[in-house]
Amino acid sequence: MVAILGAILSVFIGIGFLCKIFGFSIFKEKPSGLPNGSMGHFPFLGETLAYLRPHKSNSLGFFLQDHCSRYGNVFKSHLFGCPTVVSCDIELNTFILQNEETLFRSSYPKPVHDILGKLSMMLVSGDLHKKLRSVALSFINASKSSPEFLSYVDRFSLSVVHSWRSHSTRIEFFKEAKKLTFYLILKNLLSIEPDDPLAENILEEFLTFMKGFVSLPIYIPGNAYSKAIKARRRILSSLKDAIKKREKVMGNGSNVRGDFLDELLQKDCLNDEEKVSVLLDLLLAGYETTSGLMSLVVYFLAQAPSALQKLREEHQSLRERKKDGEPLNWEDYKKMEFTSHVISEALRCGNLVKFVHRKALMDVQFKEYTIPAGWQVLPVILATHLDPNLHKSPLEFNPWRWTDPATNRKVTPFGGGVRICPGAEIGKLETAFFLHHFVLNFRWKTKEEDGPMSCPYLDFKGGLVLQMEQIN
């Protein structure tokens, strides 16, 4: 890895010298009104490696701490090959997210486009984004209160927890959470059961896909990135096959299954490529985001015994009001008040998403700053979540802070504006149902050093190993 980074660095430096020879500079003369900052010492590369250096996800990391202390919460830099304004300011972040498509637009680096596909909801803009998002959102809104879906989430979560009771007091939780959430989303989207060989096959492809998604984005045959590109092709092939089979079944007049694929096939506004892309987006979001949320909650509860006890009491009280074997429902979820506070606090402290990519569509004036047209803008969500001016003792995991409604306006774990995550409520619900069974069946401990990391994606380097004790 060090050798690869060194080679890439040499290429970037070489580009810089060539630019000088031919009389132009990557770092153009700075426009007036820019915030203070540093563009880095290396042509093109700028400060990218330092910005991406892994750190605990419940901390700013050295780069942001250093730059905010030197230049303030808004500063300029050169990241991902672009002149950039970095915002650790909640007002500017909100301004950016709320002005999508008018002043700013989603603008991720090309390797992200290559691996997610040109039709990913994360990447497309304008009317196409509205169309794809609308299709996804309509089904998600129907699913979250569907008795059939909620009953399945409850039963599957319980079966997973019971399987741990029977064979293990030590699990690698991050991996188990990914399996749980992936099988849930696969069932909801395609009616594929966890014991179907196709489910395990698609999961293995997704594991390969995600390793490449968060790897060095250089296509070298046999490396993680190239394997991810190939895994994506195989996933798309499986999804296309599922669509063809379902179309054949529906054409024969067979009963519909009521899943997302049924609804998707009735959307004449989407072509085949768009349908496959929406399926891939929802599989990815349901797998990665929800598993990360579950893992954050479990980690922070292990460090906060008073919060865990309060949470367990809430779920004991809820269980006592239910008949034996009666599944959880939407009304039960709405009564999980402290559970909601725990989930929100884990999102604030753990930070599923460190930052998002945007680009200024025109010169933008915000307070004393000017953001030039074409410049990249990075709203750092993590920074506002850990800002002591916004949150008292921000590094402390304290679910009780959410009894103040004002807290909600200071936390944006799922983004904002027209790109706010459409499946956020589903992820919270699945986490709440899982917690109901987990906290009533187990006590657990974690290793302090196995905390959440921002790489910049969320990761647990040790896999979040839990030492568990059954509750009789």
C-alpha positions in Angstrom: 0.0 0.0 0.0 2.8 2.4 0.9 4.5 1.6 -2.4 1.3 2.3 -4.3 0.8 5.6 -2.6 4.4 6.5 -3.3 4.0 5.7 -7.0 0.8 7.8 -7.2 2.4 10.7 -5.4 5.3 10.6 -7.9 2.8 10.8 -10.8 1.1 13.8 -9.2 4.4 15.5 -8.7 5.3 14.8 -12.3 2.1 16.3 -13.4 2.9 19.4 -11.4 6.4 19.8 -13.1 4.9 19.4 -16.6 2.3 22.1 -15.8 5.1 24.4 -14.9 7.1 23.6 -18.0 4.1 24.3 -20.3 3.4 27.6 -18.5 0.2 26.9 -16.6 -0.6 26.1 -13.0 -3.1 23.8 -11.4 -3.5 26.3 -8.6 -4.9 29.3 -10.4 -4.8 32.7 -8.9 -7.2 32.8 -6.0 -10.4 34.7 -6.4 -11.2 37.4 -3.8 -13.3 36.6 -0.8 -12.0 33.1 -0.3 -11.7 31.8 3.2 -8.2 31.3 4.6 -6.4 27.9 4.2 -3.7 26.0 2.6 -3.7 24.3 -0.9 -1.0 21.8 0.1 2.5 21.2 -1.2 1.8 18.7 -3.9 0.3 19.6 -7.3 -3.1 18.1 -8.0 -3.0 15.9 -4.8 -3.0 18.9 -2.5 -3.9 17.9 1.0 -6.0 14.8 0.1 -4.0 12.2 1.9 -4.0 14.1 5.1 -7.7 14.8 4.8 -8.5 11.1 4.3 -6.2 9.8 7.1 -8.2 7.4 9.3 -9.3 8.6 12.8 -11.9 7.8 15.4 -15.3 8.7 14.0 -16.3 10.3 17.3 -13.4 12.8 16.9 -12.4 15.5 14.3 -9.1 13.9 13.5 -5.8 15.8 13.3 -6.5 17.4 9.9 -9.7 19.1 10.8 -8.5 20.0 14.3 -5.4 21.6 12.9 -7.1 23.5 10.0 -10.1 24.7 12.1 -7.7 26.0 14.8 -5.5 27.8 12.2 -8.1 29.0 9.7 -11.5 28.8 11.3 -14.5 26.5 10.7 -14.6 27.4 7.0 -11.3 27.1 5.0 -10.0 26.5 1.6 -7.9 23.5 0.5 -7.1 21.4 -2.5 -8.8 17.9 -2.2 -9.5 15.1 -4.7 -7.9 17.1 -7.5 -10.0 20.2 -7.0 -9.8 23.6 -5.3 -12.1 23.2 -2.4 -14.0 25.0 0.3 -14.3 22.9 3.4 -17.2 23.8 5.8 -17.3 22.7 9.5 -19.9 25.4 10.1 -23.5 24.3 10.6 -25.0 27.4 9.0 -23.0 27.1 5.8 -23.6 23.3 5.7 -27.4 23.9 6.0 -27.2 26.6 3.3 -25.3 24.2 1.0 -27.7 21.2 1.5 -30.8 23.4 1.2 -29.7 24.9 -2.1 -29.2 21.8 -4.0 -29.7 22.2 -7.8 -29.9 26.0 -7.5 -26.5 27.1 -6.1 -24.8 23.7 -5.6 -24.9 20.2 -7.2 -23.7 16.7 -6.2 -20.2 16.3 -7.6 -18.3 13.1 -6.6 -14.9 12.1 -7.9 -14.9 10.0 -11.1 -13.9 6.7 -9.4 -17.1 6.9 -7.4 -19.1 7.2 -10.6 -17.2 4.2 -12.1 -18.1 2.0 -9.1 -21.6 3.1 -8.4 -22.7 3.6 -12.0 -23.8 6.7 -13.8 -27.5 6.3 -12.7 -26.9 6.1 -9.0 -29.2 8.4 -7.0 -26.2 9.6 -5.2 -24.7 11.0 -8.4 -27.5 12.0 -10.8 -29.1 15.5 -10.6 -32.2 17.4 -11.7 -35.3 15.7 -13.0 -33.6 12.2 -13.2 -32.8 12.4 -9.5 -36.3 13.4 -8.6 -37.8 10.6 -10.7 -35.5 7.8 -9.2 -35.9 9.2 -5.7 -39.7 9.4 -6.0 -39.9 5.7 -7.0 -37.7 4.6 -4.0 -39.4 6.9 -1.5 -43.0 5.8 -2.4 -42.1 2.2 -1.5 -40.1 3.0 1.6 -42.9 5.1 3.0 -45.4 2.2 2.4 -43.0 -0.4 3.8 -42.2 1.3 7.1 -45.7 0.9 8.5 -46.6 -2.3 6.6 -47.7 -5.0 9.1 -46.2 -7.8 6.9 -42.8 -6.1 6.6 -42.7 -5.1 10.3 -43.6 -8.6 11.4 -40.8 -10.0 9.2 -38.2 -7.6 10.6 -39.3 -8.6 14.2 -39.2 -12.3 13.5 -35.9 -12.3 11.6 -34.2 -10.1 14.3 -35.5 -12.5 17.0 -34.2 -15.6 15.1 -30.8 -14.0 14.7 -30.6 -13.2 18.4 -31.8 -16.7 19.4 -29.1 -18.2 17.1 -26.5 -16.4 19.2 -28.0 -17.7 22.4 -27.6 -21.3 21.2 -24.0 -21.3 20.0 -22.0 -18.3 20.9 -20.9 -15.8 23.6 -18.5 -14.1 21.3 -19.4 -12.6 17.9 -17.9 -10.2 15.4 -20.8 -7.9 15.5 -20.1 -5.6 12.5 -20.1 -8.6 10.2 -23.2 -10.1 11.7 -25.0 -6.8 11.5 -24.2 -6.6 7.8 -25.6 -10.0 7.2 -28.8 -9.2 9.2 -29.5 -5.9 7.4 -28.6 -7.3 4.0 -31.0 -10.2 4.3 -33.8 -7.9 5.5 -33.4 -5.5 2.5 -33.1 -8.5 0.1 -36.4 -9.9 1.4 -38.2 -6.5 1.2 -37.0 -5.7 -2.3 -36.9 -9.1 -4.0 -38.7 -11.6 -1.7 -35.5 -13.6 -1.5 -35.3 -15.6 1.7 -32.0 -15.7 3.7 -31.7 -19.5 3.2 -31.9 -19.1 -0.6 -28.5 -19.8 -2.2 -28.9 -16.7 -4.3 -29.0 -14.6 -1.1 -25.6 -15.8 0.1 -24.2 -15.4 -3.4 -25.3 -11.8 -3.7 -24.0 -11.0 -0.2 -20.6 -12.3 -1.1 -20.6 -10.1 -4.2 -21.6 -7.2 -2.1 -18.7 -7.8 0.4 -16.3 -7.7 -2.6 -18.0 -4.7 -3.9 -17.7 -2.7 -0.7 -14.0 -3.6 -0.2 -13.3 -2.0 -3.5 -15.6 0.9 -2.9 -13.5 2.0 0.0 -10.1 1.1 -1.5 -7.6 3.1 -3.5 -9.5 3.9 -6.7 -6.9 2.7 -9.2 -7.8 0.0 -11.7 -5.1 -2.6 -11.5 -6.1 -6.2 -12.5 -6.5 -8.3 -9.3 -6.7 -5.4 -6.8 -9.7 -4.6 -4.6 -11.0 -1.8 -6.9 -10.9 -3.9 -10.0 -12.6 -6.8 -8.2 -15.3 -4.4 -7.0 -16.0 -3.3 -10.6 -16.4 -6.9 -11.7 -18.5 -7.7 -8.6 -20.8 -4.9 -9.5 -21.3 -6.3 -13.0 -22.2 -9.7 -11.5 -24.7 -8.1 -9.0 -26.3 -6.2 -11.9 -26.5 -9.4 -13.8 -28.3 -11.1 -10.9 -30.7 -8.2 -10.6 -31.5 -8.3 -14.3 -32.2 -12.0 -14.1 -34.5 -11.4 -11.1 -36.4 -8.8 -13.1 -36.8 -11.1 -16.1 -38.0 -14.0 -14.0 -40.5 -11.8 -12.2 -41.8 -10.3 -15.5 -42.3 -13.9 -16.8 -44.2 -14.8 -13.6 -46.4 -11.7 -13.8 -47.0 -12.3 -17.5 -48.4 -15.7 -16.7 -50.9 -14.1 -14.3 -49.4 -15.5 -11.1 -50.0 -13.7 -7.8 -47.8 -10.7 -7.1 -45.6 -10.8 -4.1 -46.1 -7.2 -3.0 -42.4 -6.4 -2.7 -40.4 -3.5 -4.3 -39.7 -5.4 -7.5 -43.4 -5.8 -8.1 -43.9 -2.1 -7.8 -40.8 -1.3 -9.8 -42.0 -3.3 -12.8 -45.2 -1.3 -12.9 -43.2 2.0 -13.3 -43.4 2.8 -17.0 -41.5 6.0 -16.3 -38.3 4.0 -15.8 -36.3 2.1 -18.4 -34.6 -1.2 -17.6 -31.3 0.3 -16.7 -32.9 2.8 -14.3 -34.8 0.0 -12.6 -31.7 -2.0 -12.0 -29.9 1.1 -10.7 -32.6 1.8 -8.2 -32.5 -1.8 -6.9 -28.7 -1.6 -6.5 -28.9 1.8 -4.7 -31.5 0.4 -2.2 -29.6 -2.8 -1.6 -26.4 -0.8 -0.9 -28.1 1.7 1.4 -30.0 -0.9 3.3 -26.9 -3.0 3.7 -24.3 -0.5 4.6 -26.1 2.3 6.4 -28.3 0.3 8.7 -25.5 -2.2 9.7 -23.3 0.8 10.6 -26.1 2.3 12.7 -26.7 -0.9 14.6 -23.0 -1.3 15.2 -22.6 2.3 16.5 -25.5 1.8 18.9 -24.2 -1.5 20.3 -20.7 0.0 20.7 -21.8 3.2 22.6 -24.2 1.3 24.8 -21.4 -0.9 26.0 -19.7 2.3 27.2 -22.8 3.7 28.8 -24.3 1.3 31.4 -26.9 3.8 32.7 -28.2 4.4 29.1 -28.3 0.6 28.5 -30.3 0.0 31.7 -32.8 2.7 30.8 -33.1 1.2 27.3 -33.6 -2.3 28.7 -36.3 -1.0 31.1 -38.2 0.5 28.2 -38.2 -2.7 26.3 -39.0 -4.8 29.3 -42.1 -2.6 29.8 -43.0 -2.9 26.2 -42.6 -6.7 26.2 -44.8 -7.0 29.3 -47.7 -5.3 27.4 -47.4 -7.8 24.5 -48.9 -11.3 24.3 -46.4 -14.2 24.1 -45.1 -14.4 20.6 -46.9 -11.3 19.4 -44.7 -9.4 17.0 -43.8 -5.7 17.3 -45.8 -3.3 15.2 -45.7 0.4 14.1 -47.5 1.5 17.3 -44.8 -0.2 19.4 -42.1 1.5 17.4 -43.6 5.0 18.0 -43.6 4.2 21.8 -39.9 3.6 21.9 -39.0 7.1 23.0 -35.7 6.4 24.7 -34.7 4.0 22.0 -35.1 6.8 19.5 -32.9 9.0 21.7 -30.2 6.3 21.8 -30.3 5.9 18.1 -30.1 9.6 17.4 -27.2 10.0 19.9 -25.3 7.1 18.3 -25.7 8.8 14.9 -24.4 12.1 16.4 -21.4 10.6 18.1 -20.5 7.9 15.6 -21.1 9.7 12.3 -22.0 7.3 9.6 -21.1 9.9 7.0 -18.2 12.2 7.5 -18.8 14.6 4.6 -20.6 14.9 1.2 -19.4 16.3 -2.1 -20.9 19.3 -3.8 -19.9 21.8 -6.5 -20.8 25.5 -6.7 -22.8 26.1 -9.9 -22.1 29.9 -9.8 -20.2 32.3 -7.6 -21.9 32.0 -4.2 -21.7 34.6 -1.4 -22.2 33.4 2.1 -21.5 36.0 4.9 -18.0 37.2 4.3 -17.0 34.3 2.0 -17.1 33.9 -1.7 -17.2 30.4 -3.1 -16.2 30.6 -6.8 -18.2 28.8 -9.5 -16.8 25.4 -10.2 -15.1 24.9 -6.8 -15.7 21.8 -4.9 -17.5 22.3 -1.5 -17.3 19.7 1.3 -19.9 20.1 4.1 -18.3 18.1 7.0 -21.2 16.7 8.9 -19.0 15.1 11.5 -17.6 18.5 12.6 -21.0 20.0 13.5 -22.0 16.9 15.4 -18.9 17.3 17.6 -19.0 21.1 17.9 -18.9 22.2 21.6 -20.7 25.4 20.7 -23.7 23.3 19.6 -23.5 20.4 22.0 -22.6 20.4 25.6 -19.8 17.8 26.3 -20.0 16.7 22.6 -17.8 13.7 23.0 -20.0 12.2 25.7 -22.6 9.7 24.7 -25.7 11.1 26.3 -29.1 10.1 24.9 -30.9 12.4 27.4 -29.7 15.4 25.5 -32.4 14.5 22.9 -35.2 15.4 25.3 -34.5 19.0 24.1 -36.2 19.3 20.7 -33.5 21.9 19.7 -30.9 19.1 19.4 -32.6 17.7 16.3 -31.9 20.9 14.4 -28.2 20.6 15.1 -27.7 17.1 13.8 -27.8 16.0 10.2 -26.6 12.3 10.0 -28.5 11.6 6.8 -27.7 14.8 5.0 -30.4 17.4 4.1 -32.4 19.1 1.4 -33.6 17.1 -1.6 -30.8 14.5 -1.0 -31.7 13.5 2.5 -31.5 9.7 2.8 -34.9 8.3 1.8 -34.5 5.1 3.9 -33.4 6.8 7.2 -36.6 5.9 9.0 -36.5 2.3 7.8 -32.9 2.0 9.1 -33.9 3.4 12.5 -36.9 1.1 12.7 -34.9 -2.0 11.9 -32.3 -1.0 14.5 -35.0 -0.4 17.1 -36.6 -3.8 16.5 -33.3 -5.6 16.7 -32.4 -3.7 19.9 -35.6 -4.9 21.5 -34.6 -8.5 21.3 -30.9 -8.0 21.8 -31.0 -6.0 25.1 -33.6 -8.4 26.5 -31.4 -11.4 25.8 -27.8 -10.3 26.3 -25.3 -8.2 28.2 -22.1 -7.4 26.3 -18.7 -5.8 26.5 -16.4 -4.4 23.8 -12.8 -3.7 23.5 -12.1 0.1 23.9 -9.6 0.0 21.1 -12.2 -1.5 18.7 -14.1 1.8 18.4 -15.7 3.2 15.2 -13.2 4.7 12.7 -13.7 7.2 9.9 -11.6 5.9 7.0 -13.5 8.2 5.8 -16.2 5.5 5.6 -17.3 4.0 8.9 -15.3 0.9 9.9 -14.4 -1.1 13.0 -10.9 -2.3 12.5 -11.3 -5.3 14.8 -14.8 -6.1 13.6 -16.4 -4.9 16.8 -16.0 -8.2 18.7 -18.6 -8.6 21.5 -18.1 -10.7 24.7 -21.7 -11.6 25.5 -23.5 -13.0 28.5 -27.0 -14.4 28.3 -29.8 -12.9 30.4 -32.0 -15.6 31.8 
